[in-house]
Amino acid sequence: MRSPRSLVGGSPAAAYEITFDGCELPALPGQSVAAVLWGAGVLAWRTTREGGAPRGAFCGIGSCYDCLVTVNGRPNQRACLVPARPGDAVTTQEGTGRADLAV
């Protein structure tokens, strides 16, 4: 059976790992943070400001902001748009992701 990869003759670059809430997850070059999380079976990675309801990806194109995560200490990153990089530390975002900032 012919596959897209066999037609172009390419092969994927080496896999690497990112962490999500302290758990190591496999990632491939070119994947977004959301794709890595989906691939690991993680469907929710933030909670709403009011009520703490779980959220994950909704639109998948960066329009809805449901997929916000904290990446390497930076809150409010759209998981569907942020490319996963080797060693990234991704954490669940609770509310606005700025609970540690005195406002």
Secondary structure, 3 states (H helix, E strand, C coil): CCCHHHHHCCCCCCCEEEEECCEEEEECCCCEHHHHHHHCCCCCCEECCCCCCEECCCCCCCCCCCCEEEECCEEEEECCCCECCCCCEEECEECCCCCCCCC
